[in-house]
């Protein structure tokens, strides 16, 4: 079976989400106006409050309103919450398979945040979003082809074939192709778009001192690390550049650094 972009149902940012994306892109944003815009979108409101109460961001008291959540998360994570709300709203009847991919994406994003804090702390939130987005194309395919995509996943797992190769064979496109189209519809930082577009095409990552190099290297390393952890078991193999060892070396991370990240990850996911 072959498909193309025109035939596929694609996610749309809600009017409220679009307004929030516009506001967070403004350097002179007004937190009251931003909070009000979020509050007009019930899905976005619940997503942002849920984010603010997640272990990675949770404060000493439970967050119960939008303004609290925005203050805790900051603008970059508010933007990420809009993306999550958009994708959650896209699939009206989420399947068990979709939840598996959501869990994987959140796990990669958490590892990206923790790794970036050791390597390049100022970019931790941006790199976390890059990690979260890397499999959103899979969720689009799941929503359009629930039964067929389960077969794709099964073949990838059983035959240890990269997920992208099976997608191309069955649908004529890959989740990376769909991610590129999705990124065009969202108000995302150029560096996130650049990193995700390039990551799928690279065999090795050269650390040239650019911010985008850190995005790609940390997302790839997080992905490789997750396969060594219980949360990564049973997930189909994806094409990622370099090896875990090469990426550790390029990012100047020691085994002790990785062990500490794993320990912090276990705490964040508990």
N, C-alpha and C positions, 0 to 999 in steps of 0.2 A: 504494500500500500504506500502511496506517495501523497504528500500533502504540500500546501504552500501557504504563505502568510495570509493571502486574501481569504481563504476558506476558514481560517481559525478565529475563534472567539478570543479576544484579547482584553486584558483588564483596562479599565478607565479610572483615572483619578476622579474622585467625587468633587463636586463644586467646592465643598468645604475644604477638602484636601488641597485642591489647586490654590485656594485663597491662602491657606497656611503655608504652602510652598513659596508663594509669592512674598509673604510677610517675612519668612525666615531668610529669604535671599536679600532682604533690605538691611543694610548695616545699621540704620537708625530705627530698628523695629521697636514697637511699643508692646510690652509684655501683656498689658491689659487687653489691647486689641487682638493680640495673638491668642490669648486665653479665650476670649469671646468667640473668635472664629472657630477654634477647636471645639468649644462647647456646643456649637450649632450642628456638629456631626456626631451622632451617638456612637458610631463604630470607632471613629477616631478618638473620641473621649475615653472610651473603655480601653482602647489599645494603649494610649499614653499613660493612663493611671496604672494599668497592669505593668507596663515597662518600668515605671518609677518605683514599683514595689518589688521588682525582680531582685534577686540576691546581689547582682552586680552593682546595683544603684541604691538599694534599699537604705533608708535612713533609720533612725532609732524609733520613729513613729510611723504608723501606716499613712500612706498618702491617699487622700480621699477626694481631692478636687484638682481641677486642671491647672490652676495657677501654681499650686505646690509642685505638681508633676513637672511643669515647664521649668521651674526654678531648679529642680534637682537634675533633670536630664540635660538641660542646655539645648541650644538651637540645633546642633548637629544630630542629636538623638531624637529631637522632635521631628526632624526631616525623615529619619529612619522609621519612626512610628507611622508616619503618613504612608510610606511604602508598604509597611506591614499591613496596615488597615486596608490599603488598596487591594493587596493580594488576598487578604482574608475575605473581603467583600466580593471578590471575583468568583470564588468557588462557593456557591450557595449551599452545597451538600458535600462538605469535605470528607474524603475517604480516609481509611486507615493508612493507605499508601501515602496520601498527601501529608498526613501528620508525621510520617517517618521522614519525609523530606524537610518539613518544617523543623523537626527536632535536629536533624543534621545541620541545617542552615544556622540555627541558633547556637549549636555547639561550636561550629566553625567560627562564628562571629565572636563568641566568648573567648575562644582561644586566641583569635586575632587581637582582641583588646588586651589580653594578658601578655601576649608576646610583644606587642607594640609598646607597652608600658616599660618593658625592659630594654627595648632597642631604640625607640623613637617616641617618647611619651607624648609629645605635642600632637602626634598624629593618631593617637590610640582610637579616638571616637570615629574618625574618618575611615580608618582601616577596618574597624569593627563593621561599619556599614558595607564596605566592599565585600567583606566575608559573608555577611548576611545575604547579599544580593546574588552571590555567585551561582545559586541553583534555582533562581526564580523562574527560569525558562522551563525547568522540569515541572513546576507547578502549573504552568500554562498547558503543557502537554498532558498532564494528568487530568486537568479540567476538561480538555477537549476529547481525550481518548482514555477514559478510566480503565476499561478492560484491556485494551491493547497495550497500555503503558505498563500494566502489571506483567504482561508477557515479556515486554522489553526488559524490565528489571530482572525477571526470572532468568532470561537468557544471559544477561550480563553477569549475574551472580553464578549461575551454574557452569558457564563456559569461561568465566573470568575474562570476558571481553569488555573493553572500555565502553561505558554507557553511551558515549557519543557515537561510537561505531554502530551500535545496534539501532539507535535512533535514526541515523542516516539511512540505514538499510530499510527500516520499516516505514518511516515517515517522509524520508527525503530531506529532512532538516534536523538540526540538533537543538538541544536546549540552549546552547551558546548562541545560535542564530536568533532564537526568539528573545534571548536576553538583550541582544544588541537592539532589537526593535523596541523592547520595553524601555530601555534606557533613554531612547529618543523621546519618549512621551513624558518623562519625569524631569523635574527641575533638580537635577543632581549635580554635584561638583564635577568639573571637567576631569579632575584627577581620578575620580571613581569610574567615570565612563572610559577613560583612557586605559586604566588598569584592567578592568574587566574585559574590554575588547582585545587587549594585547595578550592577556593571560592565556586565553584559549589557543593562541597561535604559537606560543613560545616553547622551545625545547629546553632552553637554559635561560637563566635570568642573570644578566650582567649588572652588578651593582656599580652604577656610574655616578652615584651621589644624588640622583633625582628622587623626589618624593615618590613618584610612581613606582620606582624600583622597590621601595620598601613595601608599598601596597601589594605588589605582585608576589614578592618573596615571602611576606608574612602570611598571606592567604594560602599560598602553596604549602608552606611549612605547617600551618595549622591543619590543613587537609591531610598531609602525610601523618602528622601526629595523631589525629583523630582515629586513624586506622589501627593504631597501637593501643587504643583505649576501649573499654567496654562500650561506650556510647557510639563507637564507630563500626562495631561489628555488624555484619549483615547488610551493609550499605554497598551498592554497586560501585565498582572502580571507575573513577573519572581520570581523564588525562590531565596531569599536572606536571609542570616543568621541574626538572632537577630531582634530586633525591633528598631525603630528610637530612642526611649527613652533609651534603653539599650546601644546602640552604642554611644549616646551622653554622657552617664555616663562613659563608658569605655574610651572615648577620652577626658574626662574632659571638655566638652563643655557646656556652659550655653544656656538658651533660647535667651539671648541677643547676644551671639556669632552666633547662628543660624540665628537670624533676620538680623544681619549685613551681613552674607554670602548671604542671600536671596537678600538683597538690592544690594550688589555688583554683584550678578548674574544677576539681572534684568538690571543693567547698562551694563554689559558685553555682554548681549544678544540683546541689543537694537541697 
